[in-house]
């Protein structure tokens, strides 16, 4: 078993006024040679966007991009012809593939947006770009895990071009659950969204993370009411 702990207070931080961002991995002007990625997981940004502000149209290619909306409404527009609002508890999934342009702007003037943006290296390059969206139902991940990302188009949740599985769960205090790593040579980056948990005996607080690999199973125990955690099961090579 190998593991690394990333504490919330050790993340990169940039406050641009309209954007308050915390970076779990090296991103933009934040660089830490020990935090460039976790296996195929490249970016985990914890962003707060001021009312009416956002990211103008910009390009991406050959990256799987997952946005988990935590609060507010985000106006999305892209070169594939999609134009819609992404709301609280919705998940946006894009395969940038051969190249896309997109913009993401807070759709409301009087309310901030809070979201997680996650990038995963793909296992296929220059594919036709694709877009998807799903709604999270909290009743489906109360005291259990709900799969939101997998490699399979017909599986639960959405899918990406990588042997990666994302699961989210919200647990009452004292509840314990096992998670089996989906594929040999995958590792799991466990990110506590809210509350306190122990993961394989390691205590994690809000926005702390444990990256763990060379293991077949994780045991997660909630140490606080409504502990919420995101598991990102990704290839390590």
HELIX and SHEET records of a PDB file:
HELIX    1   1 UNK A    8  UNK A   10  5                                   3    
HELIX    2   2 UNK A  138  UNK A  140  5                                   3    
SHEET    1   A 7 UNK A   2  UNK A   6  0                                        
SHEET    2   A 7 UNK A 209  UNK A 213 -1                                        
SHEET    3   A 7 UNK A 186  UNK A 194 -1                                        
SHEET    4   A 7 UNK A 227  UNK A 235 -1                                        
SHEET    5   A 7 UNK A 165  UNK A 171 -1                                        
SHEET    6   A 7 UNK A 145  UNK A 150 -1                                        
SHEET    7   A 7 UNK A 158  UNK A 159  1                                        
SHEET    1   B 7 UNK A  12  UNK A  15  0                                        
SHEET    2   B 7 UNK A  19  UNK A  23 -1                                        
SHEET    3   B 7 UNK A  41  UNK A  49 -1                                        
SHEET    4   B 7 UNK A 113  UNK A 120 -1                                        
SHEET    5   B 7 UNK A  64  UNK A  71 -1                                        
SHEET    6   B 7 UNK A  90  UNK A  95 -1                                        
SHEET    7   B 7 UNK A 130  UNK A 135 -1                                        
SHEET    1   C 4 UNK A  54  UNK A  60  0                                        
SHEET    2   C 4 UNK A 100  UNK A 106 -1                                        
SHEET    3   C 4 UNK A  73  UNK A  78 -1                                        
SHEET    4   C 4 UNK A  83  UNK A  87 -1                                        
SHEET    1   D 4 UNK A 176  UNK A 180  0                                        
SHEET    2   D 4 UNK A 217  UNK A 222 -1                                        
SHEET    3   D 4 UNK A 197  UNK A 199 -1                                        
SHEET    4   D 4 UNK A 202  UNK A 204 -1                                        
END                                                                             
